[in-house]
Amino acid sequence: MSKTVLVELSDALADAAESAGKATVLVNARRRMPASGVAYAADLILTADHVIEREEDITVHLEHGTQVSAKVAGRDAGSDLALLKLESAAAHVAEVTKSPARLGQIALVLGRPSTNGIEASLGTVSAIGGPIQTGRGGMLEKYIRTDGISYPGFSGGPLVAADGTVLGVNTSGLANGAALTIPADVAWRIAETLAKHGRVKHGYLGIRSQAVEIPGNTQKALQRQQPSGLLVVSVEKDSPASKGGLMVGDILVSVSGVPVFHHDELFTRLNDDVAGKSEPIEILRGGQLQTLNVLIGER
Amino acid sequence: MNFNGTFTQVIHELVEQVMPSLVIVRGHRFGAGAGIVWDANGLILTNNHVVGKRAPIVVLQNDGEYESRLLARDPDVDLALLSIEATHLTPLRPASVSPRVGELVFAFGHPWGQRNTVTRGIVSALAFAQNRHGDTLPIVRSDVPLAPGNSGGPLVNAYGQVVGINAMIVGGDQSVSIAVSVANDFVNKVLVKKETESHSRQHTPADVI
């Protein structure tokens, strides 16, 4: 029988489901519905934080039904990601995409919600966006949305490209139950932090601020096009901001050399990388640009 | 490669290949479903739940309407085999291998009465359903959005071979088709029984009408 392009596409999709399916596991850490996970390392499973409802008696089912006990190695409620440590290093490690998701590309939503095997639905990448504030009090710098169906128990499973590589981790825990995908580069970076520290540190300044327009004449002092910054309206006593010399009335315009226009960007900048470190913060004070070195707090 | 042209052309050819085998199965009182031409000499396969108390009318693609004979029905596998007085029909071929999760599938039927509709998806899962006796029935789940009127129609693969008989819409988004292996077994059993009966002139068993 002749292999038409349709057959070739069909075979490629089934191959992709099969190869990524090997790295897609069942996570048993809540009472009713099991969830899914994806193997970050042979002994580490990345899954959604909200599906971990107990820290004791967690089991993971691997590709051929092998059941392995697991412990929580780290979790980050803000990004809805958790890392599980397997008792034995038996998982088939997922292959991560080298090229990030593109709008319109076809993708498989994969999960292992039962011991019967892998499950999948087909969709296209319908939006790529971010940063957004998650429904769990965190900040996601980037997200992917697809029109594929996330069946019950799919949270924690991978979004898979037609070549079988992982584009991201799916979860219904970030946007009021709607499915969202955490892009692989973001998810893997968080997983790395969770593997090292067990949690994701969040930077902390201790200011309240309001986004304000930067007037044209002041923009000259900035020497760049930046329409808005953050007006400091209060500084907590003894906070990292206060110790670093930030004052009420300053307009914060950049952190670590990256311009900040709105709160979301400030929130994104105050991430795990800068927590506990001294970082340059640019401010406009009295119409003049100044740089303060602030030791970013950690919490 | 002229990907766009080739791809569209191939899908068109698949539809052209499968469509002649799609029929309407219409009850005498209400409702209609789909059916599949199973052999060239008038065997039509459909869902048991599409068939009412009397043998239904079968409408072919050329609009020819036929009174059917109900050869057999089995509520446990939700299948029924009809026969119509027609020859030189175009039957569909069943797939010889089990489908794979992720492969492309196309459902042919008449959802919500919309005649000759093709709907695309992939195989979501290979699963089992349980009948009232507790027996397990292999089913093909897909992300194809099936609707009433798809029942009894074929779920075909990229070759245009039958991988399932579209059966029912269960809660949630996953559609269910009865695995074609079940259909093969059902039809073969009926035909073998028919064969032995015609030789031995036995009385018709209860499950063969």
HADDOCK unambig.tbl for C-alpha pairs under 7 A between the chains (distance, minus, plus):
assign (segid A and resid 4 and name CA) (segid B and resid 10 and name CA) 6.88 0.50 0.50
assign (segid A and resid 5 and name CA) (segid B and resid 7 and name CA) 6.30 0.50 0.50
assign (segid A and resid 6 and name CA) (segid B and resid 7 and name CA) 6.74 0.50 0.50
assign (segid A and resid 6 and name CA) (segid B and resid 10 and name CA) 6.65 0.50 0.50
assign (segid A and resid 6 and name CA) (segid B and resid 158 and name CA) 5.91 0.50 0.50
assign (segid A and resid 7 and name CA) (segid B and resid 158 and name CA) 5.11 0.50 0.50
assign (segid A and resid 7 and name CA) (segid B and resid 159 and name CA) 6.68 0.50 0.50
assign (segid A and resid 10 and name CA) (segid B and resid 103 and name CA) 4.68 0.50 0.50
assign (segid A and resid 10 and name CA) (segid B and resid 104 and name CA) 4.94 0.50 0.50
assign (segid A and resid 10 and name CA) (segid B and resid 158 and name CA) 6.65 0.50 0.50
assign (segid A and resid 11 and name CA) (segid B and resid 103 and name CA) 6.22 0.50 0.50
assign (segid A and resid 13 and name CA) (segid B and resid 102 and name CA) 5.29 0.50 0.50
assign (segid A and resid 13 and name CA) (segid B and resid 103 and name CA) 5.79 0.50 0.50
assign (segid A and resid 14 and name CA) (segid B and resid 100 and name CA) 5.97 0.50 0.50
assign (segid A and resid 14 and name CA) (segid B and resid 101 and name CA) 5.80 0.50 0.50
assign (segid A and resid 14 and name CA) (segid B and resid 102 and name CA) 4.20 0.50 0.50
assign (segid A and resid 14 and name CA) (segid B and resid 103 and name CA) 4.78 0.50 0.50
assign (segid A and resid 17 and name CA) (segid B and resid 101 and name CA) 6.62 0.50 0.50
assign (segid A and resid 17 and name CA) (segid B and resid 102 and name CA) 5.62 0.50 0.50
assign (segid A and resid 116 and name CA) (segid B and resid 127 and name CA) 6.70 0.50 0.50
assign (segid A and resid 118 and name CA) (segid B and resid 125 and name CA) 6.64 0.50 0.50
assign (segid A and resid 119 and name CA) (segid B and resid 101 and name CA) 6.73 0.50 0.50
assign (segid A and resid 119 and name CA) (segid B and resid 124 and name CA) 4.96 0.50 0.50
assign (segid A and resid 119 and name CA) (segid B and resid 125 and name CA) 4.78 0.50 0.50
assign (segid A and resid 120 and name CA) (segid B and resid 101 and name CA) 6.72 0.50 0.50
assign (segid A and resid 120 and name CA) (segid B and resid 102 and name CA) 6.19 0.50 0.50
assign (segid A and resid 120 and name CA) (segid B and resid 124 and name CA) 4.41 0.50 0.50
assign (segid A and resid 120 and name CA) (segid B and resid 125 and name CA) 6.72 0.50 0.50
assign (segid A and resid 121 and name CA) (segid B and resid 122 and name CA) 6.41 0.50 0.50
assign (segid A and resid 121 and name CA) (segid B and resid 124 and name CA) 5.54 0.50 0.50
assign (segid A and resid 121 and name CA) (segid B and resid 143 and name CA) 5.78 0.50 0.50
assign (segid A and resid 122 and name CA) (segid B and resid 121 and name CA) 6.86 0.50 0.50
assign (segid A and resid 122 and name CA) (segid B and resid 122 and name CA) 6.37 0.50 0.50
